Amino acid sequence: MGRLCRPENTAFRALDGEAVVITLRDRQIHVMNETAALIYGVAAEGGTVDEAAAALSAAYEIAEEQARADVLELWDDLVARGILAQDLEDANGGLEAEP
């Protein structure tokens, strides 16, 4: 799988270990717990699934295989909700970045 990224049409704020993301296209507020916020933070910085799994594994002392499965499940959900995008084209709403 490729890198994760935060779509341009979202606003993000970290608060006391949790994350609040607003998807501007539908004006929805999404509150994430500490675990989801950790994964989202790696993803929003362009991290890979493996990097997010390693961070989750280290933070919660769980096997990387389990962490990877958890990351993939959350990633699918966040992409479906428009909170994360799978690549730069998705993040820009299908528009290519200007040079």
Secondary structure, 3 states (H helix, E strand, C coil): CCECECCCCEEEEEECCEEEEEECCCCEEEEECHHHHHHHHHHHCCCEHHHHHHHHHHHHCCCHHHHHHHHHHHHHHHHHCCCCECCHHHHCCCCCCCC
